[in-house]
């Protein structure tokens, strides 16, 4: 990639901050602490059911509030824990979701994440976010990370507000149109194979898989680059001449 100005967009959940922490807190509050329980594997299944149930129930626009949202949030916990031999009643699933709500906005960014965003902004690149979810819900997470000084509001795209969910290429095209960017000048960094890697590749963007959990590819798609930490992301962007040494 050449040294011209780039647009670098990031996913939010489990890319800017560790999404496993609030999930584990919620599970422990309602089910009790169990060091033998595979929290990370369960967390991945929760993400899977969040995506598939949301899609089944109508996608981004239907997940802002109401019965669909309540059902999705309860059912994702029921289906996730059923896979690990734990049958949750509706009341137990709702209690777990309530505990999860209480933990979700108590978040901290991954080490090096804020510094990398600041370095990209200082280089003069367009830096933004593309995230799936209800608009108000995702905005509260962005507010919790105090990103106002780094990422301009017009460069934040939440599927619930836009109307398309990743990996729909229409969401990425919408971002290009709104920001005046070209796909070949855009880099997308995210942890989800289905949403982030497949979505960015389908839109003709450079896809960087932030695989900090050591997950396996889920299809024959090939991300352009992979990194497992923000230190590796920084080194990658230096190699691509998007960042320069200071």
C-alpha positions as CSV (number, residue, x, y, z in Angstrom):
1,X,0.0,0.0,0.0
2,X,1.3,3.5,-0.8
3,X,1.7,6.4,1.6
4,X,-1.4,8.3,0.5
5,X,-4.1,9.1,3.0
6,X,-6.1,6.0,4.1
7,X,-9.4,5.4,5.8
8,X,-9.0,3.0,8.7
9,X,-12.2,1.7,10.3
10,X,-12.4,-0.5,13.4
11,X,-15.1,-2.8,14.7
12,X,-16.1,-2.1,18.4
13,X,-17.0,-5.3,20.3
14,X,-14.0,-7.5,21.1
15,X,-11.8,-5.3,18.8
16,X,-11.5,-2.1,20.8
17,X,-12.2,-3.7,24.1
18,X,-12.4,-7.2,25.6
19,X,-16.0,-8.3,25.2
20,X,-15.3,-11.5,27.2
21,X,-14.9,-9.6,30.5
22,X,-18.6,-8.4,30.9
23,X,-19.8,-11.8,29.7
24,X,-17.8,-13.7,32.3
25,X,-18.9,-11.3,35.0
26,X,-22.6,-11.8,34.1
27,X,-22.3,-15.6,34.0
28,X,-20.5,-15.7,37.3
29,X,-23.1,-13.4,39.0
30,X,-26.0,-15.6,38.0
31,X,-24.5,-19.1,37.7
32,X,-21.7,-18.9,40.2
33,X,-17.9,-19.0,39.7
34,X,-16.6,-22.1,38.0
35,X,-13.0,-22.0,36.8
36,X,-13.5,-25.2,34.8
37,X,-16.3,-23.6,32.7
38,X,-15.1,-22.7,29.1
39,X,-16.1,-19.0,29.3
40,X,-14.3,-18.1,26.1
41,X,-15.9,-20.9,24.0
42,X,-19.3,-20.0,25.4
43,X,-18.7,-16.3,24.7
44,X,-18.0,-17.1,21.0
45,X,-21.3,-19.0,20.8
46,X,-23.1,-16.1,22.4
47,X,-21.7,-13.9,19.7
48,X,-22.8,-16.4,17.1
49,X,-26.4,-16.5,18.4
50,X,-26.5,-12.7,18.8
51,X,-25.8,-12.4,15.1
52,X,-28.0,-15.2,13.8
53,X,-31.0,-14.4,16.0
54,X,-30.8,-10.7,15.1
55,X,-30.7,-11.6,11.4
56,X,-33.7,-14.0,11.8
57,X,-35.7,-11.4,13.6
58,X,-35.2,-8.7,11.0
59,X,-31.7,-7.3,11.4
60,X,-30.5,-3.9,12.5
61,X,-33.7,-2.0,12.4
62,X,-35.7,-4.3,14.6
63,X,-33.1,-4.6,17.4
64,X,-33.4,-1.1,18.9
65,X,-36.2,-2.1,21.4
66,X,-39.3,-4.1,22.0
67,X,-40.2,-7.8,22.0
68,X,-37.7,-8.8,19.3
69,X,-34.8,-7.4,21.3
70,X,-35.9,-8.9,24.6
71,X,-36.4,-12.3,23.0
72,X,-33.0,-12.2,21.2
73,X,-31.1,-11.3,24.4
74,X,-32.8,-14.0,26.4
75,X,-32.7,-16.7,23.8
76,X,-29.0,-16.2,23.0
77,X,-28.1,-17.1,26.6
78,X,-30.5,-20.1,26.6
79,X,-29.0,-21.5,23.4
80,X,-25.4,-20.8,24.4
81,X,-25.6,-22.4,27.8
82,X,-27.6,-25.4,26.4
83,X,-24.6,-26.3,24.3
84,X,-22.6,-26.6,27.5
85,X,-25.1,-28.8,29.3
86,X,-26.8,-26.0,31.3
87,X,-30.5,-25.5,30.8
88,X,-31.6,-22.0,31.6
89,X,-35.2,-21.1,32.3
90,X,-36.6,-17.9,30.9
91,X,-36.2,-16.3,34.3
92,X,-32.6,-17.4,34.6
93,X,-31.8,-16.2,31.1
94,X,-33.4,-12.9,31.8
95,X,-31.4,-12.6,35.1
96,X,-28.2,-13.3,33.2
97,X,-29.0,-10.7,30.6
98,X,-29.8,-8.2,33.4
99,X,-26.4,-8.9,34.9
100,X,-24.8,-8.6,31.5
101,X,-26.5,-5.2,31.0
102,X,-25.0,-4.0,34.3
103,X,-21.5,-5.0,33.2
104,X,-21.5,-4.0,29.5
105,X,-20.6,-0.4,29.9
106,X,-17.9,-0.9,32.5
107,X,-15.3,-1.4,29.8
108,X,-11.7,-0.5,29.1
109,X,-9.9,-0.5,25.8
110,X,-7.3,-3.1,24.9
111,X,-3.7,-2.0,25.8
112,X,-2.4,0.1,22.9
113,X,-5.8,0.6,21.3
114,X,-6.2,4.3,22.2
115,X,-2.6,5.1,21.3
116,X,-2.9,3.4,17.9
117,X,-6.1,5.4,17.1
118,X,-4.3,8.6,18.2
119,X,-1.3,7.8,16.0
120,X,-3.5,7.2,13.0
121,X,-5.3,10.5,13.5
122,X,-2.0,12.3,13.9
123,X,-0.9,10.8,10.6
124,X,-3.8,12.5,8.9
125,X,-5.8,9.4,8.1
126,X,-9.6,9.1,8.3
127,X,-10.3,6.9,11.4
128,X,-13.8,5.5,12.0
129,X,-16.0,2.8,13.5
130,X,-18.4,0.3,11.9
131,X,-20.3,-1.8,14.4
132,X,-23.4,-4.0,14.5
133,X,-26.1,-3.4,17.0
134,X,-28.8,-1.1,18.3
135,X,-27.8,2.5,17.9
136,X,-28.3,3.6,21.5
137,X,-26.7,0.5,22.9
138,X,-23.5,0.8,20.8
139,X,-23.3,4.5,21.3
140,X,-23.2,4.0,25.1
141,X,-20.2,1.7,24.6
142,X,-18.5,4.4,22.4
143,X,-19.2,7.0,25.1
144,X,-17.8,4.7,27.8
145,X,-14.5,4.5,25.9
146,X,-14.5,8.3,25.6
147,X,-13.7,8.4,21.9
148,X,-15.0,11.9,21.2
149,X,-11.6,13.4,20.9
150,X,-10.3,10.7,18.5
151,X,-13.2,9.7,16.2
152,X,-15.5,12.2,14.7
153,X,-19.3,11.4,15.1
154,X,-19.8,11.5,11.3
155,X,-17.2,8.7,11.0
156,X,-19.1,6.3,13.4
157,X,-21.5,3.9,11.7
158,X,-23.8,1.8,13.8
159,X,-25.9,-0.8,11.9
160,X,-29.1,-0.1,13.9
161,X,-29.0,3.5,12.7
162,X,-27.8,2.9,9.1
163,X,-30.2,-0.1,8.4
164,X,-27.8,-2.8,7.2
165,X,-25.7,-5.2,9.3
166,X,-22.2,-6.4,8.6
167,X,-21.4,-8.4,6.6
168,X,-23.8,-6.8,4.1
169,X,-21.6,-5.0,1.6
170,X,-24.3,-2.3,1.4
171,X,-23.2,-1.1,4.8
172,X,-19.6,-0.7,3.6
173,X,-20.7,1.0,0.4
174,X,-22.7,3.4,2.5
175,X,-19.6,4.2,4.5
176,X,-17.7,4.9,1.3
177,X,-20.4,7.2,0.1
178,X,-20.8,9.1,3.3
179,X,-17.1,9.6,3.8
180,X,-16.1,10.2,0.2
181,X,-13.6,7.3,0.3
182,X,-12.8,4.5,-2.2
183,X,-12.8,0.8,-1.2
184,X,-9.2,0.4,-2.3
185,X,-8.1,3.1,0.1
186,X,-10.0,1.6,3.1
187,X,-8.8,-0.8,5.8
188,X,-11.1,-2.6,8.1
189,X,-9.9,-4.1,11.4
190,X,-12.2,-6.5,13.3
191,X,-12.3,-9.8,15.2
192,X,-15.4,-11.4,13.7
193,X,-14.7,-13.7,10.8
194,X,-18.2,-13.6,9.5
195,X,-19.0,-9.9,10.0
196,X,-15.6,-8.3,9.7
197,X,-13.4,-10.4,7.4
198,X,-16.1,-11.6,5.1
199,X,-17.8,-8.2,5.1
200,X,-14.7,-6.2,4.3
201,X,-13.5,-8.6,1.6
202,X,-17.0,-8.5,-0.1
203,X,-16.8,-4.7,-0.2
204,X,-13.4,-4.7,-1.8
205,X,-11.7,-3.3,1.3
206,X,-8.4,-4.4,2.9
207,X,-9.4,-6.9,5.6
208,X,-7.3,-7.2,8.8
209,X,-8.4,-10.0,11.1
210,X,-7.8,-9.0,14.7
211,X,-7.6,-12.6,15.9
212,X,-6.5,-12.1,19.5
213,X,-8.4,-15.2,20.6
214,X,-6.6,-17.6,18.2
215,X,-9.8,-18.6,16.4
216,X,-9.9,-20.7,13.3
217,X,-11.1,-19.4,9.8
218,X,-14.7,-20.3,9.2
219,X,-14.7,-20.3,5.5
220,X,-12.4,-20.2,2.5
221,X,-12.1,-16.4,2.6
222,X,-8.6,-15.0,3.1
223,X,-8.0,-11.8,5.1
224,X,-5.2,-9.7,3.7
225,X,-3.5,-9.5,7.1
226,X,-3.9,-11.0,10.6
227,X,-2.8,-9.6,14.0
228,X,-3.3,-10.9,17.5
229,X,-2.6,-7.7,19.6
230,X,-2.3,-4.0,19.2
231,X,1.4,-4.2,19.2
232,X,1.1,-6.5,16.2
233,X,-1.4,-4.1,14.6
234,X,1.0,-1.3,15.0
235,X,3.9,-3.3,13.4
236,X,1.6,-4.3,10.5
237,X,0.6,-0.7,9.8
238,X,4.2,0.3,9.9
239,X,5.1,-2.3,7.3
240,X,2.2,-1.1,5.2
241,X,3.6,2.5,5.5
242,X,0.3,3.6,7.0
243,X,2.2,4.6,10.1
244,X,5.7,6.0,10.2
245,X,8.1,5.6,13.1
246,X,8.3,8.5,15.5
